[in-house]
């Protein structure tokens, strides 16, 4: 069994550790990472964004040389170690965005993949709606037919086709737990 609280707590381990051991939560930085840099969204020439993550200094050296074509950045005191990159994030992000602005997203992804730098597209809800792996489930809610995302777990039986109305089964549920 999986408790979603445990799943979310695991995802929140880094901010949790900041809170526990420094007495304050790290600042909110969107899809960025409070203690890893570069990590986050960067703009491509075509106006799209790409998510990257540099996990160690070896990757940083390769990234500077092969992707940014600025090998000197790897030894720049502002960016040499991850802690330096975190402290100088705005300057580092400006350099990365300027370099990424020379390529469209497909070219950047190909370049990053070639050099084994973790990257991904940032998908919109519309992208999810059109994703080939999205499984749909027909459902009826208050007489309206719709397609919803299928549950991630299998039930071993047919899925319910109708969404109950608010409190439709409330009396039965309360009676079940009353004893």
N, C-alpha and C positions, 0 to 999 in steps of 0.2 A: 504494500500500500504506500501511497505517497501523500504526504500532507503538503498542501500548497504553501502553507506558512513556512515550512522547511525549505521548499524550493525558492521562495522569494528571499528568505533569510540568507540562503547560500549565495544568491545573486548579489546580496547587499553586504557580503563579508568585508570588502575593502572599506566602504564608509563606516560600517559597524566597528571595525578595528580602529579607524581614526577617532570615532566617538569615544570608544572605551579607553584608549590609551593616550589620547591627546586632550580629551575633555571637550572636543567640539567636532561637529560633522564637517567634512570637506565641503567646499563651495560647490553649488550645482553648476554643472558644465554641459548640460544636454547629453548627447551621446558620447561625449568625451569621457576620459578616465581621470580621476583625481590624482593618481600616482603613477601613470604611465604616459609617456609622450615620445613621439607623436602617437595619438590615438584619437580618432574622431573623423569628422566629415571635412572633406576638402573639395574645392570646386574645380571641375574640369572646364575646358574651353567651350564646350557645348552647353554650359549652364547647369549641367547635372552635377550631382555630388557623388563622391566615392568615400567609403569608410575604410580607413587603414589602421593598422596596429603594429607598432614596432615593439617587440617584446624583450629585446636584449641588445647589447652593444654590437654584436656581430651583425645583426640585421641592420642596425643603424649605419654601420660602415658601408654595407652593400647598398642600402637605400640611397645614401649620399652619393656614392660613386656611380652606380648603375642606373638609378631612377632619376635623381635630381641632377646628375652630371656635375656635381659640386663636391668632389672628394675632400676638399679642405674643411667642409663643415663637420666632418667626423672628428676632427681634432680641434675645432674651435672651442675654446674654454667655456663658452655659453652653452654648448650642446654635447660636450664629450661624454658625459654620463647621463643616465636617465634623470637623476635628481637635478642636473643642470638644465636639461631640456624642459622639465616640469617648471622650474623657476623662470625660465625664459620662453615660455610657451608662446606668447604673442609674437615675438620676433621670429621664432621657428615656424609658426603657422604662416606668417606672411611669406617667408621664403618658399615653403612648400606650396602654398596657393599660387605664387607666381610661376613656379615650375610646372605645376599641374595645369595651369591656365594655357599652356602651350599644346595640350593634347585633349582630344575628346575622351569620353569615359571608356569606350571599348579599347582604345589604344592604351590608356593607362592601365586598365585591368590586364591586358596582355603583357605589358611591361612588368607590372608588379608580380603577376603569376610566373613570368619567366625567371624572375630573381627571388622567388619564394617569399614574397612579402605578403602577409595576411591582408586581404582586402575583400570588400563586398560592395554590392550595390545597396543603396538605401531604398527600400521599396515603399511605395505609397499604398494606401488602402486600395486604390484602383489597380495597382500592380498585383496585389493579392487576389483581387476579384477576377483577374484574367490569368492567374498562374495555372499552368497545366497540371500541377499536383494538388490543387485545391479540390477536395471532395465535397460535393454538395449533398444536402439532404432536403427533400421536399417536406414542407410543414404547412400547417394551417393554423393561423392565429386569429381568433375571433371572426372566422369566416373568410379571411384573406389568405390566399395561397401564396407561398413564397419559397425561395431557396435559401437555406441557411448553411453555414459551414458544418460539415459532419463532425460528430464527436471524435476525439482522438483515440478513444478506447472502443473495443468491440464488446458487444453485449451478448453475443451468442444467440441472438434472436432479432426479430425485426424491430427497427426503431419506431418509437411513437410518431405518428404522422401529425398529430394535433397538439398544439401547445395549450395547456390548461389555462383557463381564465384565472385572474387573481382570486385567490382563496377558494377556487372551485373544489378542491379536495381538502380544504382546511379542516373541516369537521372530522373527516376520517383520519387525517394525520394527527390531529390533537388527541383523538380518542386512542389511537395506537400508542402514543407516548404517555397517556394519562396514568397508566398502571405502572 
